[in-house]
Amino acid sequence: MKDYGITVIGNAGRDAEHRKTQGGADIYSVSVGTYAGKDNTTWVKLFTFENNALSDVRKGDKVKAWGGLVINEYTNKQGEHKTSIELKVWECEVLPRDSKPQQSSEPEMAVDSSDVPF
């Protein structure tokens, strides 16, 4: 089990997509919208390799996923610089639609700003 990562909670924008690589490895992906304030939704692409944790996700499902953050920068066809937020999912859970995120039972970590590398 990995001892680091982030949790993303959001609603699936469509059913999870299943593909296979040329080598036959399974890839599952789905984008979830996370509420980021009034009229502001941040979309995060969730994906897995050789892990079917996302296989049961359907459009509208409330999803709680834990994994490693991946930031991709690219230039689109119009020549615009873009950034995508992705999560390589290690664990995923479909939550009941009326559920609210539960508070973590783990204590908040104190961060010494002199340790931050930026």
N, C-alpha and C positions, 0 to 999 in steps of 0.2 A: 504494500500500500504506500502511496506517495504521501509525504507529510507537508506538502505545499499545494497551492492551487487556489482557484476562485470559484465562487458559486454564482450562477446566473439563474434568475427566476423570471419567466416571461411566458407569453402566449404564442403558440406555434402559428405562423402565418399560413402554413399549408401542411399537407401530409409529409412525413419524412420520405426522403428520396433514397433509393437503394441502387447502387452501381457496383460494378466489379472492375478491378484493374485488369490490365492485360495478363497479369500473372494469376488472376483468379481471386485476389483478396477482396473481401467485402468492404464497401464504404457506405456509410449512412450519413445523411446530412439533413438539416432542417434549420430554418431561420426563426428566431423568436424575437418578439417585440417586448422590450422592457420599458416600463413607464419612467420617464425622466423629467416629469413636471408637466404643467399645463400645456397641452397641444404639442408635446415633445416625446416621441418614441425613438429609442435607440434600438437598432436591429443588430442582433448578434447571431452569426452563423455557427451552429453546433455541428461537429463532425466526429466520426469515429472510424478507425481502421480495425478490421478484424474483431469488432466488438459490436454486438447488436443492441446496445443499450438504447438506441433511438428508434428501433424498428417499429415500436407500437405507438409512436407519436402521431397524432392526427391534428388536422387544422382546428384551431381553437383550444386545444388542450393547454392547460397550465403546466409548465414544465420547470422542474428544478434540476439543474445540471451542475456537476462539479468537475473541474478539469484544469488544463493548462491554457493560459491566455496566449493567443497568437495575433499579432498585428501585422497586416500586409499593406504595403503601399504600392500603388500602381498608377499607370496613366491609362485613361479610358480611350475609346475610339475618337472622342472629340478633343483629345489632347489635354484633358483636365487631370490634375493630380488628385488621386482619391486614396482613402484609407479604409480598410475593412477590419472589423473586429470579429475574431473567431475564437472558438473554444474547442480544444481537443478534449472531448468528453471521456472521462474515466468512469463516472457513475451518473445515472439519470433516473429521475422518478417523475411519473405523471401524477400531478396533484389533483385532488377533487376541485372542480371548477369554482366552488364557493370558498375555498380555503384561503387563509391569509398566511404569509410567511411567518414561521415561528422564530422567536428570539433564540439565538444560540445560547447553549448552556455554558459555553467556554468563556472565560473572562476576556475582556478586551486587552489587547497587548499595548503596552506603553512603548512608544517609539522615541528613541533618542535622535533628534534631528541631526546630530553630528555624525550619525551612522549612515545617513541617507547620501547616496553617491551623486546626487544632483542638486 
